[in-house]
């Protein structure tokens, strides 16, 4: 009888251990695993055909070096282990800026409708293509090194998100790490597009909206932000003509 009782207790314990774990990590779906692979960035605006790069003027295709391979991991070097250092504004400041609409560098601003950016009609085609591409990955989770090995990914870090947006307009052929953007294009801000880069973080201001992976009260990941840039510690770069 004693042996039967011991067996019963062991069997019950095994059922408890193997049974469903409510409230534990296994009960919560992995966000990255559930995320769909993003489409190619030019899907939203097929003017740029990667198989025929001549469809985009060569002058608007700054040459980019492939991301270096990390010998430890064998993967392209990621860009922002801390996902940047920007401190989000207070709720009061967010409310004030979210309702503000203003021209940037004399250009009409894009509009932010929920989480989707709408390019102004006066914007040149490359800017419209950049915005269309960026909209494709709004809400994707932040993933350190995401978007470095390929434009298609289930998550993006800062430079992966900026690379994806630029590729939508044929302005980048290979994903770049954040430090690489410090030499991208030409120095200084642009009229429609300004890229702010440092060795550890990069973001872009496109038609007055900030395309970034930080600074959102709802979490991290590629999103549009109607906030001004935070250029201290960054170099500003632009594409000639934009």
C-alpha positions, 0 to 999 in steps of 0.5 A: 500500500505504501509503495502504491501511495508513493507511485501515485504521488510521483505520478501526480507531481509529473502531471503538475510539472508537465501540465500547462503553465498559466502566467509563465513564459510558456503561456505567453506567445513569443512576439518575435516568433509570431511576427511575419517576415517583412516584405522587400522594402520596395514592395510598396513603391515598385518604381525601384527595381533592384534587378535593374538599378539603372531605373534609379539615377546613379547620383541618388545611389550613395555607395554603401559598404556591407556591414562587417561580420562579427567574428564572434557570432559570424553575423553582420555587426549590429548597431545599437545594443542599447537601442539608442539613448533618447529619453521620451518626452513627458506625456504633456509634451507628447500631447503638445507635439502630437497636435503640432504640424509645421513645415520643415526646412521650407518643405511641407510636412508629412501627416501622421495618421495613427501609426501611418505616415502620409507623404505630402503631395509636394514631396519628390518621388524618392521621399514618397517611396521612403515613407511607403517603405517605412510604413511596411515595418511600422510596429515590427519588434525591436531586434538587435541586429535585425535587418542587417543580413537581409532587408527582410526580417522579423524585427529591426534595430535602428540601422536596420529600420533606416536601411529598409526605408532608404532601400524602398527608394533605391537609395541603399543597396545593402543594409548598413550599420549605424556607424556606416551612416556617418559617411553616407551621402553628403554632410549636413541636413537635407531639405526633405531627408536628414539622417542623424548617425553616431557609432551606436545609433541612427535615425532619420527625419523624413518630411518632418517626421522622425523615423526611429526605434526609440522614444515611444511610450508603447515600446521600442521598434521602428515607428514614426514620431512627430518629435523634433530631432535630438542631434547632439552627439550625432552627425547629420547627413543627406542625399544630394537633391533631397 
